[in-house]
Amino acid sequence: MKELDRWLVSTVLNVLKLRKKRLTSKVPNFNDTQFPFYCSKDQLIEHCKINGLLEIPSFLRIYNAMQIGLKNEGIERVMNPLSGYYE
């Protein structure tokens, strides 16, 4: 799950780099020192935690929440409550 989290953050960073490149080429006075274009991986994660302007989901957090739900409530409460109605 940690590797999936790292993959997702690197994908977001790659998209931001591409967007920055395109904006720089299309907008003559584009300010690339504004959030999130200047961020490193660690800066982006920290800024998202503090600011909340941009949220990056965590596969590990979702997995851990599901494990807690399974342990405390059981599979019936964790899965879709309407799944019994599918026919």
N, C-alpha and C positions, 0 to 999 in steps of 0.2 A: 504494500500500500504506500509505503514511503517513496518507492520508485515512481509510482503513478503520480504522487503529489509533485515530485521533482519534474517529471515529464510535463505536467500541466503548467507549472510555473515557467518552465523553459519555453513552452509553446506560446504562452502569453507574452513573454519577453520577445520572442521572434516576431510575433505579430506587431508588437509595439515598434520594433526596429523597422519593419517594413512600412508601417504607417508613417513613421518619422521620415523615412527616406522619400516616400511619395509626397508627403506634405511639404517637405523641404524643396522638392523639385517643382511643385505646383504653386506654392504660396511664397512669393518673394520675401516677405518679412516674417516668416514663420518663426516663432520663438520655441526652440527645442530645449530650452532650459526649464520648461514648466512640467509639472507632474502629468503623466508618468514617464515621459520620454527620457529623463535623465537617470532613471533608477537602475541600480544593479538588482540582482536577484534578492539579496538580503534587504536592500532598501525598499523594494516593492512589497515584499512580505510584511515587513515592519510597518510600513505606511498603511497597508490594507488593514492590519490589526488595529492600529490606533485611530485612523481617520474614518474608515468605513465607507469611503467614497467608491472604492472598488473592492468587490469581494471575490476571492478566489476560493472555490470549494475545496475541501480536503477529503480525499478518499479514505485516509486513515481515520479521520474524525467520524465519518459516516459509518465505517466498518465498526469502530469502537462503540458507537451509539447503538448499532444493531445488535452487537454482542450483549450489551447491557440489557437491552429490551428483551432479547431472547431468554436471558438468564432470569430476569425479574418477572416477565409477563408471559413468556411462551410464544411459540411460533404463530398461534392464532391471532394474538394481539399485535404482533409486529408486521405480519403480512397485510395486504390490502383487506380491509374489513368487508368489502363487497365481493371478494373473490369467491365466496361460497355461492354467489348468485349467478356466476357464469355457467352457461349451459350450451 
